[in-house]
Each structure stands twice: as structure tokens, then as C-alpha cells.
Amino acid sequence: KETNMSGTLVLVRHGQSEWNLKNLFTGWRDPDLSPLGHEEAKAAGTKIAAKGFKFDIAYTSVLTRAQKTCQYILDGVGQPGLTTIRNQALNERDYGELSGLNKDDARAKWGEEQVHVWRRSYDVPPPGGESLKDTLARALPYYMIHIQPLVLSGKRVLVSAHGNSLRALIMAIEGLTPEQILKRELETGVPVCYKIGADSRPISVETLSA
């Protein structure tokens, strides 16, 4: 009986952006998808459609790369006009002064070790930016208040967002520690599909890799 009340949650990190391609810190800056990113987003839609998924609602950030990825997926599953909520809470982590810099240039300016700490620590923010903990502090309540109740009521929800904002959601869904979530890599344009039970924990998880 419990499986009847399970909801579906599909998380997708946006396709490669022009700045991913150039190895730049992006954060809240708003570059478009790269040519490969457009293909990755279309492919995500095809993979999701092949699984027979349909959605009741979609969520995305206020950034172009996530919104376009979301639209490609909805087109792919034959629901181009589905209600889509855009919210800043799902934005990528804000890299502050690192935004727009090449990762090698940032290392030259601040040192390899310091840049590594900013990228890979849980609670040390770059100058003027957010740590992963700060990103969780906005993405997690948004998930708990707006998205999780829909999933628990049996709805099918798509979230097209960013590596760090999706980490926040995965941390909650899978009950991971900060150490575990830091190690979780999300590939661009690869859907992660959860069936979630009444206890808010995953019944199953499937990653639709290439």
C-alpha cells in the first residue's frame, strides 16, 4: 500500500554552460548553455521520456542555464507548457569575488590551497560569496516547505537546478553528512530519479547516465 503513496522526484543539474566550458567560477552569473549543454539537456529529456515519466509541476532557479535545461526536458516528455516555478532559493552557490574568474587565475591570485578550501569545504565562503552551508540554508527550507510536501502527496516533480543547490536537496533526501555531500559529484545534464516514500526517504534511486 505504501508504494501507492510514493512520489517521484527527478533532479537534473543543468547542461554544460559556456562558463563550465571555459573553466570559470559561475555562481549567480548567468551565462547560457554551451553547444554541448544544449545537447545534454535535450538528451536528459529523451532519457526521462524513455522511462515514461510525466510531471505534475517543475521547479528551477532564476538562472538561464537551469531554465533552458528544464524547458528541454519538458519538451522531451511532451509537456512544454507545464507549470514551472522559478525561485532564487534554487540558484547555484554564489561564488562572490571568484565569479567570472578562471579557476587557474583564482589559484594564482589566492593560492591553490585557499581556493581548494573555498571549493571543497562545507562552511568556508569565498570573499563576498556563499559556503555550501550557506547555500543549504536557503535551498533546504525551500525544498522542505514547497517541494517535499508535493512529493509526499504522491506528485511527480522535476527540479532543474545546479550542482550545489541540488546537493542541498540530496543531503536531505538521502540523510547525508556534510562530509558525504561534499564528495557527491553531479554530472551536467544527468537526471537522478527518486521514488520517495511516506517517511520522506528514497524507496529507489536511479541515475540516467549516458
C-alpha positions as CSV (number, residue, x, y, z in Angstrom):
1,K,0.0,0.0,0.0
2,E,2.8,2.4,0.9
3,T,4.1,2.4,-2.7
4,N,0.8,3.9,-3.8
5,M,1.7,7.0,-1.8
6,S,5.2,7.3,-3.1
7,G,6.0,10.4,-5.1
8,T,8.6,10.9,-7.8
9,L,11.3,13.5,-7.7
10,V,13.7,14.0,-10.7
11,L,16.7,16.2,-10.1
12,V,18.8,17.4,-13.0
13,R,21.9,19.6,-13.0
14,H,21.7,22.0,-16.0
15,G,23.6,21.1,-19.1
16,Q,27.2,22.4,-19.5
17,S,27.2,26.2,-19.6
18,E,29.6,28.4,-21.6
19,W,31.5,29.2,-18.4
20,N,31.8,25.5,-17.4
21,L,33.4,25.0,-20.7
22,K,35.9,27.9,-20.1
23,N,36.6,26.7,-16.5
24,L,35.2,29.8,-14.9
25,F,33.5,30.2,-11.5
26,T,29.9,30.9,-12.4
27,G,27.7,31.1,-9.3
28,W,24.9,33.7,-9.8
29,R,26.3,34.9,-13.1
30,D,24.1,34.0,-16.0
31,P,25.8,32.5,-19.0
32,D,23.9,30.4,-21.5
33,L,24.3,26.7,-22.2
34,S,27.2,25.8,-24.4
35,P,26.5,23.8,-27.6
36,L,27.3,20.6,-25.7
37,G,25.0,21.9,-22.9
38,H,22.0,22.2,-25.3
39,E,22.7,18.6,-26.4
40,E,23.0,17.3,-22.8
41,A,19.7,19.0,-21.8
42,K,17.9,17.6,-24.9
43,A,19.4,14.1,-24.1
44,A,18.1,14.4,-20.5
45,G,14.6,15.0,-21.9
46,T,14.9,11.9,-24.1
47,K,16.1,9.7,-21.3
48,I,13.4,10.8,-18.9
49,A,10.7,10.3,-21.7
50,A,12.1,6.8,-22.4
51,K,11.4,6.0,-18.7
52,G,7.7,7.0,-19.2
53,F,7.9,9.9,-16.8
54,K,5.3,12.7,-16.7
55,F,5.3,15.5,-14.3
56,D,2.8,17.5,-12.3
57,I,5.0,20.5,-11.7
58,A,8.6,21.7,-12.3
59,Y,10.9,23.9,-10.3
60,T,14.0,25.7,-11.4
61,S,16.3,28.6,-10.4
62,V,16.2,32.2,-11.8
63,L,19.3,31.4,-13.9
64,T,19.1,30.8,-17.7
65,R,21.1,27.6,-17.8
66,A,18.8,25.8,-15.4
67,Q,15.6,27.2,-17.0
68,K,16.6,26.2,-20.5
69,T,17.5,22.7,-19.3
70,C,14.1,22.5,-17.6
71,Q,12.4,23.5,-20.9
72,Y,14.3,21.0,-23.0
73,I,13.2,18.2,-20.6
74,L,9.5,19.3,-20.6
75,D,9.6,19.5,-24.4
76,G,11.2,16.0,-24.4
77,V,8.4,14.5,-22.2
78,G,5.7,16.2,-24.2
79,Q,4.7,18.7,-21.5
80,P,6.1,22.0,-22.9
81,G,3.6,24.2,-21.1
82,L,3.8,22.6,-17.6
83,T,3.6,24.9,-14.6
84,T,7.1,25.9,-13.8
85,I,8.1,27.7,-10.6
86,R,11.3,29.8,-10.7
87,N,13.0,30.7,-7.4
88,Q,16.3,32.2,-6.3
89,A,16.5,29.6,-3.5
90,L,17.5,27.0,-6.1
91,N,20.2,29.2,-7.5
92,E,23.8,27.9,-7.7
93,R,26.1,28.8,-4.8
94,D,27.2,32.4,-5.0
95,Y,31.0,32.4,-5.6
96,G,31.3,36.2,-4.7
97,E,34.6,37.6,-5.8
98,L,35.5,34.4,-7.6
99,S,32.6,34.7,-10.0
100,G,33.8,35.1,-13.6
101,L,37.3,34.2,-12.8
102,N,39.1,31.3,-14.4
103,K,39.9,28.6,-11.8
104,D,43.6,28.7,-12.6
105,D,43.7,32.6,-12.3
106,A,41.9,32.3,-8.9
107,R,44.6,29.8,-7.8
108,A,47.3,32.3,-9.0
109,K,45.7,35.1,-7.0
110,W,44.8,33.4,-3.7
111,G,46.9,30.2,-3.8
112,E,46.0,26.6,-4.6
113,E,45.2,25.7,-1.0
114,Q,42.9,28.6,-0.3
115,V,40.9,28.1,-3.5
116,H,40.6,24.4,-2.7
117,V,39.2,25.2,0.8
118,W,36.6,27.5,-0.7
119,R,35.6,25.0,-3.3
120,R,35.6,21.9,-1.1
121,S,34.9,22.9,2.5
122,Y,31.5,22.9,3.9
123,D,31.3,26.2,5.7
124,V,34.1,28.5,4.5
125,P,32.7,31.0,2.0
126,P,34.9,32.8,-0.7
127,P,35.1,36.6,-0.3
128,G,31.6,38.1,-0.8
129,G,30.1,34.7,-1.6
130,E,28.4,31.7,0.0
131,S,29.7,28.4,1.5
132,L,27.9,25.2,0.8
133,K,26.4,25.6,4.2
134,D,25.0,29.0,3.2
135,T,23.6,27.5,0.0
136,L,21.9,24.8,2.1
137,A,20.4,27.4,4.4
138,R,18.3,28.8,1.5
139,A,17.8,25.7,-0.7
140,L,16.9,23.2,2.1
141,P,13.9,25.2,3.7
142,Y,12.6,25.9,0.2
143,Y,12.6,22.1,-0.6
144,M,11.0,21.2,2.8
145,I,8.3,23.9,2.5
146,H,7.4,23.8,-1.2
147,I,8.7,20.6,-2.9
148,Q,8.8,17.8,-0.4
149,P,5.0,18.1,0.6
150,L,4.1,17.7,-3.0
151,V,6.3,14.6,-3.5
152,L,4.9,13.1,-0.2
153,S,1.3,13.6,-1.5
154,G,2.2,11.4,-4.5
155,K,3.0,14.1,-7.0
156,R,5.7,13.9,-9.7
157,V,8.1,16.8,-9.5
158,L,11.0,17.9,-11.7
159,V,13.8,20.1,-10.3
160,S,16.3,21.6,-12.8
161,A,19.0,23.4,-10.9
162,H,22.7,23.5,-10.1
163,G,25.4,21.3,-8.6
164,N,25.4,22.9,-5.1
165,S,21.7,23.7,-4.7
166,L,20.9,20.1,-5.7
167,R,23.4,18.8,-3.2
168,A,21.3,20.5,-0.6
169,L,18.3,18.6,-1.7
170,I,20.2,15.3,-1.9
171,M,21.6,15.8,1.6
172,A,18.0,16.0,2.9
173,I,16.6,13.2,0.8
174,E,19.4,10.7,1.5
175,G,20.3,11.8,5.0
176,L,23.9,12.5,4.2
177,T,26.5,14.2,6.4
178,P,28.4,17.4,5.3
179,E,31.4,15.2,4.5
180,Q,29.4,12.8,2.4
181,I,27.7,15.5,0.4
182,L,31.0,17.3,-0.4
183,K,32.1,14.1,-2.1
184,R,28.9,13.8,-4.2
185,E,29.6,14.9,-7.8
186,L,26.6,15.7,-10.1
187,E,27.3,15.5,-13.8
188,T,25.7,18.1,-16.1
189,G,22.5,17.0,-17.7
190,V,22.3,13.7,-15.9
191,P,18.8,13.0,-14.3
192,V,18.7,11.5,-10.9
193,C,15.2,9.9,-10.3
194,Y,13.9,9.2,-6.8
195,K,10.8,7.3,-5.7
196,I,10.2,8.8,-2.2
197,G,8.1,7.0,0.4
198,A,5.9,8.4,3.1
199,D,8.8,8.6,5.5
200,S,10.5,11.1,3.1
201,R,13.3,8.6,2.4
202,P,14.1,7.2,-1.0
203,I,12.5,3.8,-1.9
204,S,14.6,3.8,-5.0
205,V,17.1,6.0,-6.9
206,E,18.2,5.7,-10.5
207,T,20.8,7.8,-12.3
208,L,20.1,8.1,-16.0
209,S,23.7,8.4,-17.2
210,A,24.7,8.3,-20.9
